[in-house]
């Protein structure tokens, strides 16, 4: 390493270096976190596009047991099943805005023909003028119904209380019926046959994109690189300034000019002796540069007075 760069080992510059490295590491970590978020969103986009219009399959092929959790790759997958709606246990999922309007989602347990049941989200209804209840809740057809729906993972219960007949989250464990419900999932109704005279408003296909996480990640990586570049630039500027100061001192010493007579703009600077003390930690005997004494030029009158004094006048 060039001896001029020994100053990097003093406490002040080591502190700057440590700060720059810690900041750069943090930026890299945040950049990778943004990349992970992008990967998750991309996986959601792929899953939605692959499953949304897939061929309907039996529920048992997706959920082998009533206690099974919905596999991540089965979200939005279409299923087909037959049975009857249990309208006596209809629930309303509250706080479900749609297109800027407050409303509810209508949740009805469905008794499967082969046994057990599953929660069916039949769609969305708006609130009444008071906002405390839906304006109306369309009922499904009585008797046997065949439903085509899309799989969704059950939602986590927030623990917040809700009025009777309403849910804060679509959690099958909060719906109490005398037959086993699938606990890991519910379904969003697409069609039912025979169709009811009136149905809740169907929920639209979600709009999911990769988002801006990639650009955020690139920004964090750039910030980390800039921090290291700023440190390198600062140390180079400090070395350049010290070299200029040393050259200026050497030129003045060689010409014999006093500092106060040199016709050169002098900026505040640290002397080479002070810099050596800063780098080594040892005091020096020449920490402050002393200005040279001015020599007084002898005039002709001074010489004449000296001659007369020698002759006794």
VENBELKA-V13081 format. One record per helix or strand of 3 or more residues. SS is the DSSP state (helix for helix, strand for strand). FROM is the first residue (numbers start at 1). TO is the last residue. If there is no record, write none. Layout:
ss->[SS	SS]
from->[FROM	FROM]
to->[TO	TO]
//
This chain:
ss->[helix	helix	helix	helix	strand	strand	strand	strand	helix	strand	helix	helix	helix]
from->[3	11	59	72	78	103	117	145	172	184	213	272	300]
to->[9	51	62	74	93	112	127	153	174	193	255	280	310]
//
